[in-house]
């Protein structure tokens, strides 16, 4: 089992930056793909970005490409989401999630929330105009 704790959220003006952290404890962190999701009031949860467990390959939703960067530090068991050029529409609760290793031949679509077994409690990001 993996425990996840997000931090780094807050209130920022449009155009500003924040860096979210997702600290993991428990099983071997490096074996898990990690995703960042967000949910705004009245809206569905949506994927923001994810990073694989081995090659550290990354995915970004179109609405954050060029503005957000995901990275992971295996030594610190932490995944980061650097958010630059924030917009009011980025306001949401941001969650990190961990997708466990899968059997050979199964290739999870880590853009999908159902691929993730463990979730953090979320951190609020508010961007003022």
Helices and strands as residue ranges (DSSP letters): E 2-7, E 10-13, E 18-26, G 29-31, E 33-39, E 46-51, E 58-60, G 62-64, E 68-73, G 74-76, E 78-83, G 88-90, E 92-99, G 113-115, E 118-119, E 123-128
